[in-house]
Amino acid sequence: MSSHSFRNIGQTSLRGKRRVGDPMKDYDALPAPLRNWLGQAALPWSPASARRVWKKAQTKGLSIEETLSSLSHAETKTLQRDKFATRPIQNSPA
């Protein structure tokens, strides 16, 4: 088997990670704006990763819109590292 994954997330050169706990319960506990953003995200974010970026931005005093923008920026940076990404990712307004 090759070094990249072919699960239901498509072809990617990014490394997958094992999850611990109940991801659906963790997802349901996220703030509504964050859950809505995750619903349109290009990557399969874990609730823990999304919550970490959310809390960091909120701690800095960012608004919800600025926080969602920081999530989009983090996602874009990750996608730029994926050698299988074939088209530029455009951030949609929050």
C-alpha positions as CSV (number, residue, x, y, z in Angstrom):
1,M,0.0,0.0,0.0
2,S,1.3,3.5,-0.8
3,S,2.0,6.2,1.7
4,H,-1.2,8.2,1.0
5,S,-4.7,7.4,2.1
6,F,-7.7,6.4,0.0
7,R,-10.4,6.3,2.6
8,N,-13.6,8.3,2.2
9,I,-11.6,11.6,2.4
10,G,-10.3,11.2,-1.1
11,Q,-6.7,11.1,-2.3
12,T,-4.4,13.1,-0.1
13,S,-0.7,13.2,0.9
14,L,-1.6,14.5,4.4
15,R,-1.1,12.0,7.2
16,G,-4.2,10.7,8.9
17,K,-4.6,10.5,12.7
18,R,-6.4,8.1,15.0
19,R,-9.2,9.6,17.1
20,V,-10.0,8.8,20.7
21,G,-13.4,9.2,22.4
22,D,-16.8,10.0,20.9
23,P,-16.3,12.4,18.0
24,M,-20.0,13.0,17.5
25,K,-20.5,13.9,21.1
26,D,-17.5,16.2,20.9
27,Y,-18.9,17.7,17.7
28,D,-22.3,18.3,19.2
29,A,-20.7,20.2,22.1
30,L,-19.1,22.8,19.7
31,P,-20.5,26.3,19.3
32,A,-23.1,26.5,16.6
33,P,-21.0,28.9,14.3
34,L,-18.1,26.5,14.5
35,R,-20.4,23.5,13.6
36,N,-21.8,25.4,10.7
37,W,-18.2,26.2,9.5
38,L,-17.2,22.6,9.8
39,G,-20.2,21.6,7.6
40,Q,-18.6,23.5,4.7
41,A,-15.0,22.8,5.4
42,A,-12.8,21.2,2.8
43,L,-10.9,19.0,5.3
44,P,-12.3,16.5,7.8
45,W,-11.5,18.5,10.9
46,S,-11.6,16.7,14.3
47,P,-13.8,18.4,16.9
48,A,-10.7,18.7,19.1
49,S,-8.6,20.5,16.4
50,A,-11.4,22.8,15.5
51,R,-12.1,23.6,19.2
52,R,-8.4,24.3,19.7
53,V,-8.2,26.9,16.9
54,W,-11.6,28.4,18.1
55,K,-10.5,28.8,21.7
56,K,-7.1,30.3,20.7
57,A,-8.8,32.9,18.5
58,Q,-11.5,33.7,21.2
59,T,-8.8,34.1,23.8
60,K,-7.2,36.7,21.6
61,G,-10.5,38.6,21.7
62,L,-11.4,37.9,18.0
63,S,-15.0,38.2,16.9
64,I,-16.9,35.2,15.6
65,E,-16.3,36.3,12.0
66,E,-12.6,36.8,12.7
67,T,-12.4,33.4,14.4
68,L,-14.0,31.7,11.4
69,S,-11.6,33.5,9.1
70,S,-8.7,32.2,11.2
71,L,-10.1,28.6,10.7
72,S,-10.3,29.2,7.0
73,H,-6.7,30.4,7.0
74,A,-5.5,27.4,8.9
75,E,-7.3,25.1,6.5
76,T,-5.9,26.9,3.5
77,K,-2.3,26.5,4.9
78,T,-2.9,22.8,5.4
79,L,-4.3,22.3,1.9
80,Q,-1.3,24.0,0.4
81,R,0.9,21.3,1.9
82,D,-1.2,18.5,0.2
83,K,0.6,17.6,-3.0
84,F,-2.7,16.1,-4.4
85,A,-4.6,19.4,-4.1
86,T,-5.0,20.5,-7.7
87,R,-6.8,23.8,-7.5
88,P,-6.5,26.8,-5.3
89,I,-8.8,27.0,-2.3
90,Q,-10.9,30.1,-2.0
91,N,-12.2,31.2,1.4
92,S,-15.9,31.8,1.5
93,P,-17.2,34.7,3.6
94,A,-18.3,33.6,7.1
